[in-house]
Amino acid sequence: MKIGFIGLGNMGGPMAANLAKAGHQVTGFDMAEVEIDGVSMAASAAEAATGADVVITMLPNGQILRAVADQIIPAMTAGATLVDCSTVDVDSARAVAEQTASSDLLFVDAPVSGGIGGAAGGTLTFMAGGSDDAFATASPLFDVMGQKAVHCGAAGAGQSAKICNNMILGVTMAATCEAFALADKLGLDRQKMFDVVSTSSGYSWTMNAYCPAPGVGPQSPADNDYKPGFAAELMLKDLRLSQQAAESADADTPMGELAQALYAQFVENENGLGMDFSALLPRFEKRGRRS
Ligand code: NAD
């Protein structure tokens, strides 16, 4: 397929490289100057979208997605499909879906789970919203970039699934980090803590696959001075999206709300900006119960 790929950051870069490696003809664009194996670079988002069968976007937020959609939709060929893999608010996903429908284009919102490891290894999980036709067009690309794609429902359903998943992720990372800090203060060795929890009822993706303690468990951003990975500010973004959605749907989400407040404190008032979201562990380590 001829693919336009816009947003070649931590996630988009390796995803585009995997599509190129699988034999697709990929033209990319990013605001920053980047080079991606096998991907030819365009001078603008509109140029990357011109003549593409599928345009994929992997951008920071809904506002940027809407701005990029305004640039690329007029450039896209009728019948082509726009696949947005960014994590954005449900309203932005639905607004872009409507905009594509009135331009005779197909749309899928398909946010991902699996982090930079999943993006590089082609093992992401896609949660997709859109028509059956749109999902069928995007499916072979999901197969290249990921190990699983779930068609969750109409446009916006992918984003709904994503923010619920990431609310669990934020809450679980906070709990995993505070448990390590407690274990430290109880004199428990971190490796022993990992050996027990990773095979006991406290196991989770944050413990088993993305352990926040350096030198313990598989390689993770903790082993790289907490460089992201998945940045704390992106976690905060997702927790805010989940609380916005909970507010408008009248859902009671007290743990999600606490995790949002904790990440807001970390990112906005402490040194969390630009750190991986697992850097809550050194934050907890330095604190006591009353400080
Ligand atoms: P990133 O900041 O590394 O990449 C975003 C890229 O978009 C950057 O390279 C930036 O230059 C580019 N960009 C911004 N505005 C642009 C514009 N107007 N036109 C073209 N390019 C533009 O972020 P990321 O970690 O790759 O995350 C991308 C999306 O994926 C986010 O929505 C994030 O929430 C989601 N996500 C990230 C992870 C993760 O582990 N990093 C996991 C799942 C989902």
Boltz pocket constraint, residues with backbone or C-beta under 6 A from the ligand:
constraints:
  - pocket:
      binder: B
      contacts: [[A, 6], [A, 7], [A, 8], [A, 9], [A, 10], [A, 11], [A, 12], [A, 29], [A, 30], [A, 31], [A, 32], [A, 45], [A, 58], [A, 59], [A, 60], [A, 61], [A, 64], [A, 67], [A, 68], [A, 85], [A, 86], [A, 87], [A, 88], [A, 112], [A, 113], [A, 114], [A, 115], [A, 116], [A, 229], [A, 230], [A, 231], [A, 234]]
      max_distance: 6.0
